[in-house]
Amino acid sequence: MDVEEVVKTLSKSERRILRYFSDKGVREAYLDAVARETGMDEAEVSRAALWLENKGVLRRVAEERTIVVPTQKGAMYRDRPLPEQVLLDMLRRERRVKLADLYRRGLLERQELNAAIGILVRHGYARVEQGDGERYLVITPDGERGELRTTHMMKLLLTRGRVEYSSEWDSLIRRGLARKEKERRWKLVLTDLGQEILRRGVPEVEVIERLTPEVIRSGVWRRLPLRWYDVTSPVPRLHAGRKHPLRVIMEKIRQVFLEMGFVEMRGPWVELAFYNMDAMWIPQDHPAREMQATFYLEKPAKGFVLDPELLRIVKEVQETGGDTGSTGWRQPWSPDEALRVLLRTHTTAVTFRVICLLIRKGLVKPPCKFFCIGRVFRNETIDWKHLAEFHQVEGFVVAPGLTLRSLMGYISEFYRRLGITRLRFKPTYNPYTEPSMEIFAWHPRLKRWVEVGNSGLFRPECLWPYGIRMPVIAWGLAVERLAMLLYGIEDIREVLGPMCDLDWIRYYSYPKYALA
């Protein structure tokens, strides 16, 4: 833009700043001085100066300087004199005082009194004399008529709030009445374009800053010009709200499950050990149930199950296997242990709430498919692939004729719809599934297979007590592990937690599947 076009874009605040330079006949000035002399707020001057800099009219130059400000201790003397001033005023009245009497009077605290005597003697306002076996503090001629430099400086500092540092302030700083600080001060310097505008003169014109319905209705726009705006001018970047990367993945997972005919289920974060472990035939001496692996609540410490028959069935299966053909764990089962309250360690707890409370009572009839997406908690060491708090996905299918091949087919199709095709299955052990498989996916950046889930067919001990006489396949996965694959992240802590990069959250690219 040329000079005339720039002038048409100037706001009222920008014009006031330029007129300040014109009236003063200067090319540069400090921002705080401009604000003080124009009566504008510093924030308004700073904002207008930024606009002028974007238009090439001036430059903002940051200068660092050391200043002195009062401390909390120094602020105490806003409404009372310094100790040395108190002592000097007393000497002006009495002229000569025994040192011993000074300490007995309690005029000042002993430490303050010693400091005040030292200051008066050092500045020549008082002297110590010996006589009659006593020591006296005597006022001098300078003390009778002079003003204490420290009093004057303290008043100046408290009045202004901040002053530029020089060595003369060191005495107050050493006494803890003031402190040094670094301050950034902005200087506004006119560019050649700014000086050209001043040579031509900043016209006094009234412009319409904003086009509002009132401006249109009143017809003001017919007689006053609209202020021009440079739409190419750089502006601060705005960080609009975005979905968290994990939320994007969870929404896609939900979409995939719904497309595959599953029904969503939900359950509480705070759960009973009964649904989290006992109902799915995890023994009560299993290592996962220890405090080192599970977060237990202190209050409430115990919960309850309304159906006593459900407790009886689980007790029988845990101890003897019931009529499932199993021998059970062959150890006493404690209802007190089962009713402990904890933070759920997996979303399988939601699965067994559905099995125990809905399928067992006939409220939901097989064949059926359910899935859950939720937060889980585990008391374990945090590293590149483990978190103490993360999100898990659980899916299970109840239908006749299901086999291990059915499970692998469901899992492969599920991950295929998420854009992951390189999978491996590895046999593993779970107390509540047999056979069981861990699921691994290839991580292209790590160049290694990363575990992304666990799966299996529920054992008869997990199903027979609840009246289910057909196979049930199930699998679960951690959303954060899946995010590592889909976003190419090498450390799970970069997905969720204090190590998560805020810039990545703002600017991450959606995985290919999310663009569909």
C-alpha positions as CSV (number, residue, x, y, z in Angstrom):
1,M,0.0,0.0,0.0
2,D,1.1,3.6,-0.6
3,V,1.0,6.4,1.9
4,E,-2.5,7.5,1.2
5,E,-3.8,3.9,1.5
6,V,-2.0,3.4,4.8
7,V,-3.5,6.7,6.2
8,K,-7.0,5.4,5.3
9,T,-6.4,2.3,7.4
10,L,-5.4,4.1,10.6
11,S,-7.6,3.7,13.6
12,K,-8.2,6.5,16.2
13,S,-5.6,5.1,18.5
14,E,-3.0,4.8,15.7
15,R,-3.6,8.5,14.7
16,R,-3.1,9.6,18.3
17,I,0.2,7.9,18.5
18,L,1.4,9.4,15.2
19,R,0.2,12.9,16.4
20,Y,2.3,12.4,19.5
21,F,5.4,11.9,17.4
22,S,4.4,14.9,15.2
23,D,3.8,17.2,18.2
24,K,7.0,16.2,19.9
25,G,9.0,16.3,16.8
26,V,10.8,13.1,17.6
27,R,11.4,9.9,15.7
28,E,11.4,7.5,18.6
29,A,9.8,7.3,22.1
30,Y,9.1,4.8,24.8
31,L,5.7,3.1,24.9
32,D,5.1,4.0,28.5
33,A,5.9,7.7,27.9
34,V,3.5,7.8,25.0
35,A,0.8,6.3,27.1
36,R,1.5,8.7,30.0
37,E,1.5,11.8,27.8
38,T,-1.4,10.9,25.6
39,G,-3.6,9.7,28.4
40,M,-4.1,6.4,26.7
41,D,-3.9,3.0,28.5
42,E,-0.6,1.2,28.0
43,A,-2.5,-1.9,26.6
44,E,-4.2,0.4,24.0
45,V,-0.9,1.9,23.0
46,S,0.7,-1.5,22.8
47,R,-2.1,-2.8,20.6
48,A,-2.1,0.2,18.3
49,A,1.7,0.1,18.1
50,L,1.5,-3.6,16.9
51,W,-1.0,-2.6,14.2
52,L,1.4,0.2,13.1
53,E,4.3,-2.2,13.0
54,N,2.2,-4.6,10.8
55,K,1.6,-1.7,8.4
56,G,5.3,-0.8,8.4
57,V,4.8,2.6,10.0
58,L,7.0,2.0,13.0
59,R,9.1,-0.6,14.7
60,R,8.9,-1.9,18.2
61,V,12.3,-2.4,19.8
62,A,12.6,-4.2,23.2
63,E,15.1,-2.9,25.6
64,E,16.1,-4.6,28.9
65,R,16.8,-2.5,31.9
66,T,17.3,-3.1,35.6
67,I,14.8,-1.5,38.0
68,V,14.3,-1.2,41.7
69,V,10.9,-2.0,43.3
70,P,9.9,-2.0,47.0
71,T,9.7,-5.3,48.8
72,Q,6.9,-6.4,51.1
73,K,9.1,-5.2,54.0
74,G,9.8,-1.9,52.3
75,A,6.0,-1.3,51.7
76,M,5.5,-1.4,55.5
77,Y,7.1,2.1,55.6
78,R,4.5,3.7,53.4
79,D,2.6,5.0,56.4
80,R,5.5,5.2,58.9
81,P,9.1,6.6,59.0
82,L,12.2,4.5,58.6
83,P,14.0,3.6,61.9
84,E,16.8,6.1,61.3
85,Q,14.2,8.9,60.8
86,V,12.5,7.9,64.1
87,L,15.8,8.1,65.9
88,L,16.8,11.4,64.2
89,D,13.4,13.0,65.1
90,M,14.0,12.0,68.8
91,L,17.5,13.5,68.8
92,R,16.2,16.7,67.4
93,R,14.0,16.9,70.4
94,E,16.4,15.8,73.1
95,R,19.8,16.6,71.3
96,R,21.8,14.1,73.6
97,V,20.8,10.7,74.8
98,K,22.5,7.9,76.7
99,L,23.0,4.8,74.5
100,A,22.0,2.6,77.4
101,D,18.7,4.6,77.8
102,L,18.0,4.2,74.1
103,Y,18.0,0.4,74.4
104,R,15.8,0.5,77.6
105,R,13.2,2.8,76.1
106,G,12.1,0.3,73.5
107,L,11.8,3.1,70.8
108,L,12.9,0.6,68.2
109,E,13.8,-3.1,68.1
110,R,17.5,-3.7,69.0
111,Q,18.4,-4.7,65.5
112,E,16.6,-1.7,64.0
113,L,18.2,0.6,66.6
114,N,21.7,-0.5,65.9
115,A,21.2,-0.1,62.1
116,A,19.7,3.4,62.7
117,I,22.6,4.5,64.9
118,G,25.1,3.3,62.2
119,I,23.3,5.2,59.4
120,L,23.1,8.5,61.4
121,V,26.8,8.3,62.4
122,R,27.9,7.3,58.8
123,H,26.0,10.3,57.3
124,G,27.3,12.7,59.9
125,Y,23.9,13.4,61.4
126,A,25.0,12.1,64.9
127,R,28.1,11.2,66.8
128,V,28.9,9.0,69.8
129,E,30.6,10.8,72.7
130,Q,32.2,9.5,75.9
131,G,31.5,11.2,79.3
132,D,30.9,10.4,83.0
133,G,31.6,6.8,82.2
134,E,28.7,6.7,79.8
135,R,28.4,6.7,76.0
136,Y,26.1,9.3,74.5
137,L,24.5,9.7,71.0
138,V,24.6,13.4,70.2
139,I,23.0,15.2,67.2
140,T,25.3,17.2,64.9
141,P,24.6,20.5,63.1
142,D,24.0,18.5,59.8
143,G,21.5,16.4,61.7
144,E,19.6,19.4,63.0
145,R,18.8,20.8,59.5
146,G,19.5,18.0,57.0
147,E,17.1,15.5,55.4
148,L,18.0,11.9,55.5
149,R,18.9,10.6,52.0
150,T,17.4,7.1,52.8
151,T,14.1,8.7,53.8
152,H,13.9,10.7,50.6
153,M,14.8,7.7,48.5
154,M,12.3,5.4,50.2
155,K,9.5,8.0,49.7
156,L,10.4,8.3,46.0
157,L,10.4,4.5,45.5
158,L,7.1,4.1,47.3
159,T,5.5,6.9,45.3
160,R,6.7,5.8,41.9
161,G,6.5,2.1,42.5
162,R,9.7,1.5,40.4
163,V,12.8,3.4,39.6
164,E,15.8,2.8,37.3
165,Y,18.6,1.0,39.2
166,S,21.8,2.8,40.2
167,S,24.3,1.9,42.9
168,E,22.8,4.5,45.3
169,W,19.9,2.0,45.8
170,D,22.2,-0.7,47.1
171,S,21.8,0.4,50.7
172,L,18.0,-0.1,50.6
173,I,18.5,-3.4,48.7
174,R,20.9,-4.8,51.3
175,R,18.4,-3.9,54.1
176,G,15.7,-5.9,52.3
177,L,13.6,-2.8,51.7
178,A,13.9,-3.0,47.9
179,R,15.0,-5.5,45.3
180,K,16.3,-5.4,41.7
181,E,14.3,-6.7,38.8
182,K,14.8,-7.0,35.0
183,E,12.2,-5.1,33.0
184,R,11.5,-5.1,29.3
185,R,10.8,-1.6,28.0
186,W,9.4,-1.1,24.5
187,K,10.7,1.7,22.3
188,L,8.7,2.9,19.3
189,V,10.8,3.9,16.3
190,L,9.3,5.5,13.2
191,T,10.2,4.0,9.9
192,D,10.7,5.9,6.6
193,L,7.0,5.3,5.8
194,G,6.0,6.7,9.2
195,Q,8.1,9.8,8.7
196,E,6.6,10.3,5.3
197,I,3.1,10.1,6.8
198,L,4.1,12.8,9.4
199,R,5.6,15.0,6.6
200,R,2.2,14.9,4.8
201,G,0.3,15.4,8.0
202,V,-2.1,13.0,9.9
203,P,-5.5,14.3,8.9
204,E,-8.2,14.7,11.6
205,V,-11.0,12.6,10.1
206,E,-13.8,10.7,11.6
207,V,-14.2,7.2,10.3
208,I,-16.6,4.3,10.9
209,E,-14.6,1.6,12.7
210,R,-17.2,-1.2,12.6
211,L,-20.1,-1.7,10.2
212,T,-23.0,-2.5,12.5
213,P,-26.8,-2.7,11.9
214,E,-27.2,0.6,13.7
215,V,-24.7,2.3,11.3
216,I,-26.7,0.9,8.3
217,R,-30.1,1.9,9.7
218,S,-29.0,5.4,10.6
219,G,-27.4,6.1,7.3
220,V,-24.2,7.3,8.9
221,W,-22.3,5.2,6.3
222,R,-23.4,7.7,3.6
223,R,-21.5,10.6,5.0
224,L,-18.6,9.0,6.9
225,P,-15.9,6.8,5.3
226,L,-15.3,3.3,6.4
227,R,-11.8,2.6,7.8
228,W,-9.8,0.5,5.4
229,Y,-8.5,-2.8,6.4
230,D,-5.5,-4.6,5.0
231,V,-6.7,-8.2,4.8
232,T,-3.1,-9.3,3.9
233,S,-1.6,-7.9,7.1
234,P,-0.1,-10.6,9.4
235,V,-2.1,-11.2,12.6
236,P,-1.5,-13.4,15.7
237,R,-2.3,-17.0,15.0
238,L,-5.5,-18.2,16.7
239,H,-5.6,-21.7,18.1
240,A,-9.2,-22.8,17.5
241,G,-10.6,-25.7,19.5
242,R,-9.8,-29.2,18.1
243,K,-10.7,-32.7,19.1
244,H,-8.0,-34.5,21.0
245,P,-6.3,-37.1,18.9
246,L,-7.5,-39.8,21.2
247,R,-11.1,-38.6,20.8
248,V,-10.8,-38.8,17.0
249,I,-9.7,-42.4,17.3
250,M,-12.4,-43.3,19.9
251,E,-15.1,-41.9,17.6
252,K,-13.7,-43.9,14.7
253,I,-13.6,-47.0,16.8
254,R,-17.2,-46.4,17.9
255,Q,-18.2,-46.0,14.2
256,V,-16.4,-49.2,13.2
257,F,-18.2,-51.2,16.0
258,L,-21.6,-49.8,15.1
259,E,-21.0,-50.6,11.4
260,M,-20.2,-54.2,12.4
261,G,-23.5,-54.5,14.2
262,F,-22.4,-54.0,17.9
263,V,-24.3,-52.3,20.6
264,E,-22.4,-49.9,23.0
265,M,-22.3,-50.6,26.7
266,R,-21.1,-48.4,29.5
267,G,-20.1,-48.9,33.2
268,P,-18.7,-47.1,36.2
269,W,-15.0,-46.2,36.7
270,V,-15.4,-47.0,40.4
271,E,-16.2,-50.7,40.4
272,L,-16.5,-53.7,42.7
273,A,-13.8,-56.3,42.6
274,F,-16.7,-58.8,42.1
275,Y,-17.4,-57.5,38.5
276,N,-13.8,-56.6,37.8
277,M,-12.3,-60.0,38.8
278,D,-14.4,-62.5,40.7
279,A,-17.3,-62.8,38.2
280,M,-14.9,-63.6,35.4
281,W,-13.2,-66.4,37.5
282,I,-10.0,-64.5,38.4
283,P,-8.8,-66.2,41.7
284,Q,-8.6,-64.0,44.8
285,D,-4.9,-64.6,45.2
286,H,-4.1,-63.5,41.6
287,P,-1.1,-61.0,41.5
288,A,-3.2,-58.4,39.6
289,R,-5.4,-58.0,42.7
290,E,-2.5,-56.8,44.9
291,M,-2.1,-53.1,45.8
292,Q,0.9,-53.0,43.5
293,A,-1.3,-53.6,40.5
294,T,-4.7,-52.2,41.4
295,F,-5.9,-48.9,42.9
296,Y,-8.3,-49.7,45.8
297,L,-10.5,-47.0,47.4
298,E,-10.3,-46.2,51.1
299,K,-13.7,-44.6,51.2
300,P,-16.0,-46.3,50.5
301,A,-13.9,-49.5,51.1
302,K,-16.8,-51.9,50.5
303,G,-19.8,-52.1,48.1
304,F,-22.7,-54.5,47.7
305,V,-24.4,-56.8,45.3
306,L,-28.2,-56.9,45.5
307,D,-28.6,-60.4,44.2
308,P,-27.4,-63.0,46.8
309,E,-28.0,-65.8,44.4
310,L,-25.3,-64.3,42.1
311,L,-22.8,-64.3,45.0
312,R,-23.7,-67.9,45.8
313,I,-23.1,-69.0,42.2
314,V,-19.8,-67.2,41.9
315,K,-18.6,-68.6,45.2
316,E,-19.4,-72.2,44.1
317,V,-17.7,-71.8,40.8
318,Q,-14.6,-70.2,42.4
319,E,-14.2,-72.9,45.0
320,T,-15.3,-76.1,43.2
321,G,-16.1,-75.2,39.6
322,G,-19.7,-76.1,40.1
323,D,-21.2,-78.1,37.3
324,T,-18.9,-76.6,34.7
325,G,-16.6,-79.7,34.6
326,S,-13.8,-77.7,36.3
327,T,-12.4,-78.2,39.7
328,G,-12.4,-74.5,40.5
329,W,-9.5,-72.8,42.3
330,R,-9.9,-75.2,45.3
331,Q,-9.5,-72.4,47.8
332,P,-12.0,-70.5,50.1
333,W,-13.7,-67.6,48.4
334,S,-14.3,-64.5,50.5
335,P,-17.2,-62.2,49.7
336,D,-15.5,-59.4,51.7
337,E,-12.6,-59.5,49.2
338,A,-15.1,-59.5,46.3
339,L,-17.0,-56.5,47.6
340,R,-13.9,-54.2,47.8
341,V,-14.2,-51.0,45.8
342,L,-11.5,-50.2,43.2
343,L,-10.8,-48.3,40.0
344,R,-11.6,-50.7,37.2
345,T,-8.5,-52.2,35.7
346,H,-10.1,-53.2,32.4
347,T,-13.4,-52.7,30.5
348,T,-14.0,-56.4,30.8
349,A,-15.7,-55.4,34.1
350,V,-18.4,-53.8,31.9
351,T,-18.7,-57.0,29.9
352,F,-19.5,-59.0,33.0
353,R,-21.9,-56.5,34.3
354,V,-23.9,-57.1,31.0
355,I,-23.5,-60.9,31.3
356,C,-24.5,-61.0,35.0
357,L,-27.2,-58.4,35.0
358,L,-28.7,-58.5,31.5
359,I,-28.0,-61.8,29.7
360,R,-28.4,-63.9,32.9
361,K,-31.8,-62.4,33.6
362,G,-33.0,-62.7,30.0
363,L,-33.2,-58.9,29.4
364,V,-30.8,-59.5,26.5
365,K,-31.0,-62.7,24.5
366,P,-28.1,-64.2,22.4
367,P,-26.9,-64.0,19.8
368,C,-25.7,-60.5,20.6
369,K,-22.7,-58.2,20.2
370,F,-21.5,-55.5,22.6
371,F,-18.6,-53.1,22.8
372,C,-17.3,-50.6,25.3
373,I,-14.9,-47.6,25.2
374,G,-13.7,-46.3,28.5
375,R,-11.0,-45.2,30.9
376,V,-9.2,-47.8,33.0
377,F,-6.6,-47.5,35.8
378,R,-3.6,-49.7,36.7
379,N,-0.9,-49.2,39.4
380,E,2.1,-49.8,37.3
381,T,5.4,-48.2,36.3
382,I,5.0,-45.6,33.5
383,D,7.3,-46.1,30.5
384,W,7.3,-45.7,26.7
385,K,4.4,-48.2,26.3
386,H,2.7,-48.1,29.7
387,L,0.5,-45.6,31.5
388,A,-1.2,-45.7,34.9
389,E,-4.4,-44.2,33.4
390,F,-5.5,-45.0,29.8
391,H,-8.4,-45.8,27.6
392,Q,-9.4,-49.4,26.7
393,V,-11.8,-50.8,24.1
394,E,-13.7,-54.0,24.8
395,G,-15.8,-56.1,22.4
396,F,-17.5,-59.4,22.8
397,V,-19.8,-61.6,20.7
398,V,-22.2,-64.3,22.0
399,A,-23.4,-66.7,19.2
400,P,-23.6,-70.4,18.4
401,G,-20.7,-72.0,16.5
402,L,-18.0,-69.3,17.3
403,T,-14.4,-70.6,17.1
404,L,-10.9,-69.2,17.3
405,R,-11.1,-68.5,13.6
406,S,-14.2,-66.4,14.2
407,L,-12.3,-64.4,16.8
408,M,-9.3,-63.8,14.4
409,G,-11.7,-62.8,11.7
410,Y,-13.6,-60.3,13.8
411,I,-10.3,-58.8,15.0
412,S,-8.7,-58.6,11.5
413,E,-11.8,-56.9,10.1
414,F,-11.9,-54.5,13.0
415,Y,-8.3,-53.4,12.6
416,R,-8.6,-53.4,8.8
417,R,-11.3,-50.7,9.1
418,L,-8.9,-48.7,11.2
419,G,-6.3,-48.9,8.5
420,I,-4.1,-51.6,10.1
421,T,-3.5,-54.7,8.1
422,R,-0.2,-56.2,9.4
423,L,-1.3,-58.2,12.4
424,R,0.2,-61.1,14.3
425,F,-1.5,-63.4,16.9
426,K,0.5,-65.0,19.7
427,P,-0.8,-67.6,22.2
428,T,-0.9,-66.4,25.8
429,Y,-2.5,-67.1,29.1
430,N,-5.5,-65.3,30.7
431,P,-7.4,-66.7,33.7
432,Y,-10.8,-66.2,32.1
433,T,-10.2,-67.1,28.4
434,E,-9.0,-70.3,26.8
435,P,-7.6,-70.3,24.2
436,S,-6.1,-66.8,24.5
437,M,-4.2,-64.6,22.0
438,E,-2.2,-61.4,22.2
439,I,-2.5,-59.1,19.2
440,F,0.5,-57.4,17.7
441,A,0.6,-54.8,14.9
442,W,3.6,-53.6,12.9
443,H,4.9,-50.1,13.9
444,P,6.4,-48.6,10.8
445,R,8.6,-46.0,12.6
446,L,9.8,-48.2,15.4
447,K,10.3,-51.0,12.9
448,R,9.0,-53.5,15.5
449,W,5.8,-55.4,16.4
450,V,3.9,-53.6,19.1
451,E,1.2,-55.3,21.3
452,V,-2.1,-53.6,20.7
453,G,-4.6,-56.0,22.3
454,N,-5.6,-59.2,24.0
455,S,-8.3,-61.7,23.1
456,G,-9.8,-65.2,23.6
457,L,-12.8,-67.4,24.1
458,F,-14.4,-67.2,27.6
459,R,-13.9,-70.3,29.7
460,P,-17.0,-72.3,30.8
461,E,-16.4,-71.2,34.4
462,C,-17.1,-67.6,33.1
463,L,-20.3,-68.4,31.3
464,W,-22.0,-71.5,32.7
465,P,-23.0,-69.8,36.0
466,Y,-25.0,-67.2,34.1
467,G,-26.9,-69.6,31.8
468,I,-24.8,-69.0,28.7
469,R,-24.5,-72.3,26.8
470,M,-22.8,-71.0,23.6
471,P,-19.3,-69.7,22.8
472,V,-18.3,-66.1,23.6
473,I,-15.4,-64.4,21.9
474,A,-13.9,-61.2,23.2
475,W,-11.0,-58.8,22.6
476,G,-9.7,-55.6,24.1
477,L,-7.1,-53.0,23.2
478,A,-5.6,-49.8,24.5
479,V,-6.5,-46.7,22.6
480,E,-3.2,-45.0,23.3
481,R,-1.3,-48.0,21.8
482,L,-3.5,-47.7,18.7
483,A,-2.8,-43.9,18.6
484,M,1.0,-44.7,18.5
485,L,0.5,-46.7,15.3
486,L,-2.0,-44.4,13.6
487,Y,0.0,-41.2,14.4
488,G,3.4,-42.6,14.1
489,I,4.3,-41.9,17.8
490,E,7.2,-43.7,19.5
491,D,6.4,-43.0,23.1
492,I,2.9,-43.5,24.6
493,R,3.5,-40.6,27.1
494,E,3.4,-38.2,24.1
495,V,-0.2,-39.1,23.5
496,L,-1.6,-38.5,27.0
497,G,-0.1,-36.9,30.1
498,P,2.4,-34.2,31.0
499,M,4.8,-35.2,28.2
500,C,2.1,-34.5,25.6
501,D,3.3,-31.8,23.1
502,L,0.8,-29.0,23.0
503,D,1.9,-28.0,19.5
504,W,1.2,-31.5,18.3
505,I,-2.3,-31.3,19.8
506,R,-2.8,-28.1,17.9
507,Y,-1.4,-29.1,14.5
508,Y,-1.5,-32.9,14.3
509,S,-2.7,-34.4,11.0
510,Y,-5.7,-36.7,11.0
511,P,-4.9,-40.4,10.1
512,K,-6.0,-41.3,6.6
513,Y,-9.1,-43.3,7.9
514,A,-10.3,-40.1,9.7
515,L,-10.4,-38.2,6.5
516,A,-13.1,-40.5,5.0
